[in-house]
Amino acid sequence: MKPFATRRQSPRGAHPGTSVSGQRRHRPDYIIVMCMGLLMLIGLVVMYAIGPQRANVMNAAYNGSYSETYFAIKQFASLLLAWAAFALLAFIPFSTLKGYANKLMAAALGASALLFLVGNVAHVDQFAQATLGAYRWFNFGNLGGFQPSELIKLAVVIFMAAFLGNRYQQGKINDLKETVYPMTALLALLLFIVVVIQKDMGTGVAIAAAVVSMFVVSTMNWRTLAKIAAIGVAAGVLLVVSSPHRMERIGTFFSSANEVASAGVDDNNYHIKNAMIALGTGGMFGRGIGKSIQATGYLPEAVNDSIFAIMGEIFGFVGAVFIVSLFGLLLLRILHAANRLPDMSMRIAAAGVFGWLFAHVVMNVSSMLGLIPLTGITLPLLSFGGTSMVFMSGALGVVFQLSRYTNHKTVEIKEKTNANISSRRRVGRTRYAGRRSIA
């Protein structure tokens, strides 16, 4: 037997010696683990440092009984769950994940429907948490919460990887009835649930970014992509214009941009101005751990959406650049894996995780810098909260697993059509028929 001979992977899993699409398993990309670990460690340290200040704010505002270590302990528990999700999805064979793609999507849609019924129909506020007039979370008291939209992100990556990969193998990736219309309808349904019902525009943009990334990698032609993009942009504009609080955020963004140098702060630009103050007072090397002023109650959502501004205040410009660089390296490693995967479904899945993570990082950091309107979206692996961290870590676990099957060089995959498939089949029949006649 040749030293690099390979065997095909079984449908339900992979033995350590088997291969995927002719590519033998090898050492995974541990840089992904390194970047994850560093980002999580930084987030835990910051949460430990600002936790007492945040607890005091919450106790004063809501007459609560938060301890000084509450946020640090909750963040540590979230990290444990996140690493468990990473290990689980890094261990389960990707072929098995694809086999459960339909059930995973059904679970995500079912959880969203249940949240709607519990919050909007039954009005059981003990189990459904409302934000900006919409229910986005299940509330389980001391056990924490669960956000179905995070499950939707993971489900759409696995489901579309399986669906588009199958259509690619059939040569129907650009078929309107078989591929484009069903996927566009699914995306419209998901965005309706997240953006219209749950009123979460930031999560909707993240889902759209993941889907667009998967469409691009799937070899879908640019004309079709341009049409989908045009429809998406038109729908996005309509959703913004039809929502008063989104129009207010855009108006606040432009008014704040014109008044950056002014000293006046009102209710509309309060958040963004305090975020800029936090970043500005950090200077080059920061105020230091435990010395944040904005975390004492000046900056809203200091442990969640505004965590990057707090880190800029603590670690300064150098620390902020280091954090962004870690995200940049992590994104590059995901792209590195996607470009070298020989299997189309795997490439699409890695691209979806890239778009998901990229959208979160760009929107969160840009909003804190005043480059885009506030979106209310978390900074992955750093923000306080378990649901986002667990599902993002699980998605990175999928990429970590896929990195075992990459080639040494970039794999060029071209569009596959029905004509190409039928041509290869005819050639195959002729070749084998010839062999039988000679025999």
C-alpha positions as CSV (number, residue, x, y, z in Angstrom):
1,M,0.0,0.0,0.0
2,K,1.2,3.5,-0.8
3,P,2.2,5.6,2.2
4,F,-0.4,8.3,1.5
5,A,-3.2,6.1,0.3
6,T,-6.6,7.2,1.6
7,R,-10.0,5.7,2.2
8,R,-13.4,7.3,2.0
9,Q,-15.1,8.5,5.2
10,S,-18.1,6.5,6.4
11,P,-21.4,8.4,6.4
12,R,-21.8,8.4,10.2
13,G,-18.4,9.3,11.3
14,A,-14.6,8.9,10.8
15,H,-12.1,6.5,12.2
16,P,-8.9,8.3,13.2
17,G,-7.2,6.8,10.1
18,T,-9.9,7.6,7.6
19,S,-10.0,10.6,5.3
20,V,-12.5,13.1,3.9
21,S,-12.6,13.7,0.2
22,G,-9.3,12.1,-0.3
23,Q,-7.5,14.2,2.4
24,R,-6.1,12.2,5.3
25,R,-6.5,13.6,8.9
26,H,-3.5,15.5,10.2
27,R,-2.6,17.9,13.1
28,P,-5.4,20.5,13.6
29,D,-4.8,24.3,13.7
30,Y,-3.9,25.0,17.3
31,I,-3.6,28.7,16.6
32,I,-7.4,28.8,16.7
33,V,-7.3,27.4,20.3
34,M,-4.5,29.9,21.2
35,C,-6.5,32.9,20.0
36,M,-9.6,31.7,21.7
37,G,-7.8,31.1,25.0
38,L,-6.1,34.5,25.0
39,L,-9.3,36.4,24.3
40,M,-11.3,34.5,26.9
41,L,-8.5,35.0,29.5
42,I,-8.5,38.8,28.8
43,G,-12.3,38.9,29.1
44,L,-12.2,37.0,32.4
45,V,-9.5,39.3,33.9
46,V,-11.5,42.4,32.9
47,M,-14.7,41.0,34.2
48,Y,-13.0,40.3,37.5
49,A,-11.6,43.8,37.6
50,I,-14.8,45.7,36.8
51,G,-17.2,43.2,38.4
52,P,-17.5,44.9,41.8
53,Q,-18.2,48.3,40.1
54,R,-20.8,46.7,37.9
55,A,-22.4,45.0,40.9
56,N,-22.6,48.3,42.8
57,V,-24.4,49.9,39.8
58,M,-26.9,47.0,39.5
59,N,-27.6,47.0,43.2
60,A,-28.2,50.7,43.2
61,A,-30.3,50.7,40.1
62,Y,-32.4,47.6,40.7
63,N,-32.1,47.2,44.4
64,G,-30.4,43.9,43.8
65,S,-28.1,41.7,45.8
66,Y,-25.2,41.2,43.4
67,S,-21.9,40.2,45.1
68,E,-18.6,41.7,44.0
69,T,-17.6,38.4,42.4
70,Y,-20.9,37.7,40.7
71,F,-19.9,38.7,37.2
72,A,-16.5,37.0,37.4
73,I,-18.0,33.8,38.6
74,K,-20.7,33.8,35.9
75,Q,-18.1,34.6,33.3
76,F,-15.9,31.7,34.5
77,A,-18.9,29.4,34.3
78,S,-19.6,30.6,30.8
79,L,-16.1,29.8,29.8
80,L,-16.4,26.3,31.1
81,L,-19.6,25.7,29.1
82,A,-17.9,27.4,26.0
83,W,-14.9,25.0,26.1
84,A,-17.3,22.1,26.6
85,A,-19.2,23.2,23.4
86,F,-15.9,23.7,21.6
87,A,-14.7,20.2,22.5
88,L,-18.0,18.6,21.7
89,L,-18.3,20.0,18.2
90,A,-14.6,19.5,17.5
91,F,-15.1,15.8,18.4
92,I,-18.4,15.0,16.6
93,P,-17.6,14.2,12.9
94,F,-18.8,16.8,10.5
95,S,-20.7,14.2,8.5
96,T,-22.7,13.5,11.6
97,L,-23.4,17.2,12.1
98,K,-24.7,17.4,8.5
99,G,-26.9,14.5,9.2
100,Y,-28.6,16.5,12.0
101,A,-28.8,19.7,10.0
102,N,-32.6,19.6,9.5
103,K,-33.2,18.8,13.2
104,L,-30.9,21.6,14.3
105,M,-32.7,24.1,12.1
106,A,-36.1,22.8,13.3
107,A,-34.9,23.2,16.9
108,A,-33.8,26.8,16.3
109,L,-37.1,27.7,14.7
110,G,-39.0,25.8,17.4
111,A,-37.2,27.7,20.2
112,S,-37.9,31.0,18.5
113,A,-41.6,30.1,18.1
114,L,-41.8,29.0,21.8
115,L,-40.2,32.3,22.9
116,F,-42.8,34.2,20.9
117,L,-45.6,32.3,22.4
118,V,-44.3,32.5,26.0
119,G,-43.6,36.2,25.7
120,N,-46.2,37.7,23.3
121,V,-49.1,35.3,23.7
122,A,-48.9,33.9,27.2
123,H,-47.1,36.9,28.6
124,V,-45.2,34.8,31.1
125,D,-42.5,37.3,31.9
126,Q,-40.8,35.0,34.4
127,F,-39.5,32.9,31.6
128,A,-39.2,35.5,28.7
129,Q,-37.1,38.6,29.0
130,A,-38.2,41.7,27.0
131,T,-35.7,44.2,25.5
132,L,-36.9,47.3,23.6
133,G,-40.4,45.9,23.5
134,A,-39.4,42.5,22.1
135,Y,-38.7,39.1,23.7
136,R,-35.2,37.8,22.8
137,W,-34.3,35.7,25.8
138,F,-35.6,32.8,27.9
139,N,-35.0,33.6,31.5
140,F,-34.2,30.7,33.8
141,G,-33.4,32.8,37.0
142,N,-30.1,31.9,38.7
143,L,-29.3,29.4,35.9
144,G,-29.0,32.2,33.4
145,G,-30.7,32.7,30.1
146,F,-30.9,31.4,26.6
147,Q,-31.1,33.3,23.4
148,P,-32.6,31.3,20.5
149,S,-31.0,33.6,17.9
150,E,-27.6,32.3,18.8
151,L,-28.8,28.8,18.0
152,I,-30.2,30.1,14.7
153,K,-26.6,31.2,13.8
154,L,-25.1,27.8,14.3
155,A,-28.1,26.0,12.7
156,V,-27.9,28.1,9.6
157,V,-24.2,27.4,9.2
158,I,-24.6,23.7,9.4
159,F,-27.9,23.5,7.5
160,M,-26.6,25.6,4.6
161,A,-23.3,23.8,4.5
162,A,-25.2,20.6,4.0
163,F,-27.7,22.0,1.6
164,L,-25.4,24.0,-0.6
165,G,-22.7,21.3,-0.6
166,N,-25.3,18.8,-1.9
167,R,-26.5,21.2,-4.5
168,Y,-22.9,21.8,-5.6
169,Q,-22.3,18.0,-6.0
170,Q,-25.5,17.9,-8.1
171,G,-24.3,20.8,-10.3
172,K,-27.3,22.9,-9.2
173,I,-25.7,25.6,-7.2
174,N,-27.1,28.3,-9.5
175,D,-30.4,26.7,-10.1
176,L,-33.1,29.2,-9.1
177,K,-35.8,26.7,-8.2
178,E,-33.6,24.1,-6.6
179,T,-31.1,26.3,-4.7
180,V,-31.6,30.1,-4.9
181,Y,-35.3,30.4,-4.1
182,P,-35.3,28.0,-1.2
183,M,-32.3,29.5,0.5
184,T,-33.5,33.1,-0.1
185,A,-36.9,32.1,1.4
186,L,-35.1,30.5,4.5
187,L,-33.0,33.6,5.0
188,A,-36.1,35.9,4.7
189,L,-37.8,33.8,7.3
190,L,-34.9,33.9,9.7
191,L,-34.4,37.6,9.3
192,F,-38.2,38.2,9.9
193,I,-37.9,36.3,13.2
194,V,-34.8,38.0,14.4
195,V,-35.2,41.5,13.0
196,V,-39.0,42.0,13.0
197,I,-40.3,39.9,15.8
198,Q,-37.3,40.0,18.2
199,K,-36.2,43.5,17.0
200,D,-32.5,42.6,16.9
201,M,-30.9,44.2,13.9
202,G,-27.4,43.4,14.9
203,T,-28.0,39.7,15.0
204,G,-29.9,39.9,11.7
205,V,-26.8,41.5,10.1
206,A,-24.6,38.8,11.5
207,I,-26.8,36.0,10.1
208,A,-26.9,37.8,6.7
209,A,-23.1,38.1,6.7
210,A,-22.7,34.4,7.4
211,V,-25.1,33.5,4.7
212,V,-23.5,35.8,2.1
213,S,-20.0,34.3,3.0
214,M,-21.4,30.8,2.3
215,F,-23.0,31.9,-0.9
216,V,-19.7,33.4,-2.2
217,V,-17.7,30.3,-1.3
218,S,-20.3,27.9,-2.9
219,T,-19.2,29.1,-6.4
220,M,-22.6,30.8,-7.0
221,N,-22.2,33.2,-9.9
222,W,-21.8,36.9,-9.3
223,R,-24.9,37.8,-11.2
224,T,-27.1,35.8,-8.9
225,L,-25.2,37.1,-5.8
226,A,-25.7,40.7,-7.0
227,K,-29.5,40.1,-7.2
228,I,-29.6,38.6,-3.8
229,A,-27.5,41.4,-2.4
230,A,-29.8,44.1,-4.0
231,I,-32.9,42.5,-2.5
232,G,-31.1,42.2,0.9
233,V,-30.1,45.9,0.9
234,A,-33.6,47.0,-0.1
235,A,-35.1,44.9,2.7
236,G,-32.5,46.2,5.2
237,V,-33.4,49.8,4.3
238,L,-37.1,49.1,4.6
239,L,-36.6,47.5,8.1
240,V,-34.7,50.5,9.3
241,V,-37.1,53.1,7.9
242,S,-40.1,51.2,9.3
243,S,-38.7,51.1,12.9
244,P,-38.7,54.3,15.0
245,H,-36.0,53.2,17.4
246,R,-33.6,52.3,14.5
247,M,-34.2,55.6,12.9
248,E,-33.5,57.2,16.2
249,R,-30.2,55.4,16.4
250,I,-29.2,56.5,13.0
251,G,-30.2,60.1,13.8
252,T,-28.2,59.9,17.0
253,F,-25.2,58.6,15.1
254,F,-25.1,61.5,12.7
255,S,-25.8,64.1,15.4
256,S,-23.0,62.6,17.5
257,A,-20.6,62.6,14.6
258,N,-21.3,66.3,14.1
259,E,-20.8,67.1,17.8
260,V,-17.8,65.0,18.7
261,A,-15.9,68.0,19.8
262,S,-18.7,69.5,21.9
263,A,-18.9,69.1,25.6
264,G,-22.7,68.7,25.7
265,V,-24.1,65.2,26.3
266,D,-27.8,64.5,26.1
267,D,-29.9,61.3,26.4
268,N,-29.6,60.5,22.7
269,N,-25.8,60.6,22.3
270,Y,-25.0,59.6,25.9
271,H,-23.9,56.1,25.1
272,I,-21.6,56.8,22.2
273,K,-20.0,59.8,23.8
274,N,-19.1,57.9,27.0
275,A,-17.7,55.1,24.9
276,M,-15.4,57.6,23.2
277,I,-14.5,59.1,26.5
278,A,-13.5,55.6,27.7
279,L,-11.3,55.0,24.7
280,G,-9.8,58.5,24.8
281,T,-8.9,58.5,28.5
282,G,-7.1,55.1,28.0
283,G,-4.3,56.9,26.2
284,M,-1.5,54.8,24.9
285,F,-1.1,52.2,27.6
286,G,-4.4,52.5,29.5
287,R,-5.4,53.5,33.1
288,G,-4.7,50.0,34.3
289,I,-6.7,47.0,35.6
290,G,-9.1,48.0,38.3
291,K,-9.0,51.7,37.5
292,S,-11.8,52.1,35.0
293,I,-14.1,55.1,35.7
294,Q,-16.6,54.5,32.9
295,A,-17.5,51.0,34.4
296,T,-18.7,52.7,37.6
297,G,-22.0,53.5,35.9
298,Y,-21.2,56.1,33.2
299,L,-21.0,53.8,30.2
300,P,-24.2,51.7,29.6
301,E,-23.8,47.9,29.1
302,A,-20.2,48.1,30.3
303,V,-19.8,44.3,30.6
304,N,-21.7,43.4,27.4
305,D,-21.9,45.5,24.2
306,S,-19.5,48.2,25.5
307,I,-16.8,45.9,26.7
308,F,-14.4,47.0,23.9
309,A,-14.6,50.6,25.1
310,I,-13.9,49.5,28.7
311,M,-10.9,47.5,27.5
312,G,-9.6,50.5,25.6
313,E,-9.8,52.5,28.8
314,I,-8.0,49.8,30.8
315,F,-5.4,48.7,28.3
316,G,-5.1,51.8,26.2
317,F,-4.4,52.0,22.4
318,V,-1.8,49.3,22.5
319,G,-4.1,46.9,24.3
320,A,-7.0,47.6,22.0
321,V,-4.8,47.0,19.0
322,F,-3.6,43.7,20.5
323,I,-7.2,42.5,21.0
324,V,-8.2,43.5,17.5
325,S,-5.1,41.7,16.2
326,L,-6.1,38.5,18.0
327,F,-9.4,38.6,16.3
328,G,-7.7,39.3,13.0
329,L,-5.4,36.3,13.4
330,L,-8.4,34.1,14.3
331,L,-10.3,35.2,11.2
332,L,-7.2,34.6,9.0
333,R,-6.9,31.1,10.4
334,I,-10.5,30.4,9.6
335,L,-10.0,31.7,6.0
336,H,-6.8,29.6,5.8
337,A,-8.8,26.5,6.6
338,A,-11.6,27.3,4.2
339,N,-9.3,27.9,1.3
340,R,-7.6,24.6,1.8
341,L,-10.5,22.3,2.4
342,P,-11.2,20.0,-0.6
343,D,-14.8,19.3,0.4
344,M,-17.4,21.9,-0.6
345,S,-19.6,21.4,2.4
346,M,-16.7,21.9,4.7
347,R,-15.6,25.1,2.9
348,I,-19.1,26.5,3.2
349,A,-19.3,25.8,6.9
350,A,-15.9,27.4,7.6
351,A,-16.9,30.5,5.5
352,G,-20.2,30.8,7.5
353,V,-18.3,30.8,10.8
354,F,-16.0,33.5,9.3
355,G,-18.8,35.7,8.3
356,W,-20.5,35.3,11.7
357,L,-17.4,36.2,13.7
358,F,-16.4,39.0,11.3
359,A,-19.8,40.7,11.5
360,H,-19.7,40.6,15.3
361,V,-16.2,42.0,15.6
362,V,-16.6,44.7,13.0
363,M,-20.0,46.0,14.2
364,N,-19.1,46.0,17.8
365,V,-15.7,47.7,17.5
366,S,-16.9,50.1,14.8
367,S,-19.9,51.2,16.9
368,M,-17.7,51.9,19.9
369,L,-15.4,54.0,17.7
370,G,-18.4,56.0,16.4
371,L,-18.0,54.7,12.9
372,I,-21.5,53.1,12.6
373,P,-24.7,53.5,14.7
374,L,-24.9,51.5,17.9
375,T,-26.1,47.9,17.1
376,G,-26.3,46.2,20.5
377,I,-24.2,43.3,19.5
378,T,-21.7,41.4,21.6
379,L,-17.9,41.2,21.1
380,P,-17.4,37.4,20.8
381,L,-15.5,35.6,23.6
382,L,-15.1,38.8,25.6
383,S,-18.6,40.1,26.4
384,F,-20.4,39.0,29.5
385,G,-23.1,36.3,28.8
386,G,-23.1,32.6,28.2
387,T,-25.2,32.0,25.1
388,S,-23.2,34.0,22.6
389,M,-19.9,32.6,24.0
390,V,-21.1,29.0,24.0
391,F,-22.4,29.0,20.4
392,M,-19.5,30.9,19.0
393,S,-17.1,28.5,20.7
394,G,-19.0,25.6,19.3
395,A,-18.8,27.1,15.8
396,L,-15.0,27.5,16.3
397,G,-14.9,23.9,17.4
398,V,-16.4,22.9,14.0
399,V,-13.6,24.9,12.2
400,F,-11.0,23.3,14.5
401,Q,-12.2,19.9,13.5
402,L,-12.3,20.8,9.8
403,S,-8.7,22.1,10.0
404,R,-7.6,18.5,10.3
405,Y,-8.5,17.9,6.6
406,T,-6.9,20.8,4.9
407,N,-4.5,20.5,2.0
408,H,-1.0,22.1,2.1
409,K,-2.0,24.4,-0.7
410,T,-5.0,26.4,-1.6
411,V,-7.7,24.3,-3.3
412,E,-9.2,25.8,-6.5
413,I,-12.8,24.7,-6.7
414,K,-14.7,25.7,-9.8
415,E,-18.4,25.8,-10.5
416,K,-19.9,22.4,-11.2
417,T,-22.8,22.0,-13.6
418,N,-25.0,19.2,-14.7
419,A,-23.3,19.2,-18.1
420,N,-19.9,18.5,-16.4
421,I,-21.4,15.7,-14.3
422,S,-23.1,14.0,-17.3
423,S,-19.9,14.4,-19.4
424,R,-17.8,12.7,-16.8
425,R,-20.4,9.9,-16.5
426,R,-20.3,9.3,-20.3
427,V,-16.5,9.2,-20.2
428,G,-16.6,6.6,-17.4
429,R,-19.0,4.3,-19.2
430,T,-17.0,4.4,-22.4
431,R,-13.7,3.6,-20.5
432,Y,-15.1,0.6,-18.7
433,A,-16.9,-0.7,-21.8
434,G,-13.7,-0.5,-23.7
435,R,-11.9,-2.5,-21.0
436,R,-14.6,-5.3,-21.1
437,S,-14.3,-5.5,-24.9
438,I,-10.6,-5.9,-24.8
439,A,-10.9,-8.6,-22.1
